[in-house]
Amino acid sequence: MSVAILGGGAFGTALAIALSRDGSDITLWARDASDSDRMQESRESGRAMPGFPLPPTLTVTPDFPSFDIALVTVPAQRTRDFLAEYQSPLGGKTVVSCAKGIECGTGLGPVDVIHSVLPRSVAGCLTGPSFAIDIARGLPTALVLAMSDDAEHVQDTLTRAKLRIYRTSDVAGAQLGGALKNVIAIAAGIAIGAGLGDSARASVIARGFAEMTRYAKAKGARTDTLQGLSGLGDLVLTCTSEKSRNFAAGVLIGQGKPLAEGITVEGLATAQAVAAESHDLGVELPLIKAVAAISQGQLDISTAIETLLARPAGEE
């Protein structure tokens, strides 16, 4: 089965390197022709994640490739437009999203978006605790493939010696775990940036995980999925490493500094999407709502902290 990585950013490049390292023929599609041509000619990774040699069996191209399985590394808020633009070549194929976010306006996860745009395609998501640079370096990494159809075959196709792929049929749990942990990572970063300390960060992680579980359960997910790689595993990594864009963004917000332009912070949009839906679901999400309000300029950090600390401390 032929595999193509759609998206020449850091994560897409890392996956392409990891999957082709064992001699498998892999195609990396990068829309920027100048960058993809340079990568193909120099046999070195592009500007999104420079400094890595490309395996001989990895082909980089600006031309939309043919494939049986596509790994889409486009951010969550741009996934729908991307799928619609390439609806014809993607239709009827196996399409796996690597995005970790909830679409604003619809409240849909990446797999749901694939289903809505490409009803004839087999849809899934690849998620779990991972940084692009670790994958590119060949460090041991475990991910979760969530699909309702053909999961075992795709799992076998993608698994490598240093890239361990687990599978689950709980698509809702996997995609929500990956999306919600970004919001909690922002909250954890805010705690550190505001000088609240590691104890406060630990509390944010624990209470944030409870919010993740409540929301996911209300959306039909299994709680045990949230306790695995796609939920708790990814949450711990993202809340404790400065390599996380969401955690780093939270630190800047906590320090009162502006975010860098052009950097994708999936958790900001996800916080707004989830907060908007929480009332209808009847789910209490104080941390997630606080992140949403702060990101929209509706709440300052000191007031948010005071409000959260003033909440009744009931039974855990």
Secondary structure, DSSP 8 states (H G I E B T S, - for coil): --EEEE--SHHHHHHHHHHHTTS--EEEE-S-HHHHHHHHHHTB--TTS-S-B--TTEEEESS----SEEEE---HHHHHHHHHHTHHHHTTSEEEE------TTT---HHHHHHHH-TTSEEEEEESS--HHHHHHT--EEEEEEESSSHHHHHHHH--SSEEEEEES-HHHHHHHHHHHHHHHHHHHHHHHTT--HHHHHHHHHHHHHHHHHHHHHTT--HHHHTSIIIIIHHHHHHH-TT-HHHHHHHHHHTT----TT---HHHHHHHHHHHHHHHHT---HHHHHHHHHHTTSS-HHHHHHHHHTS-----
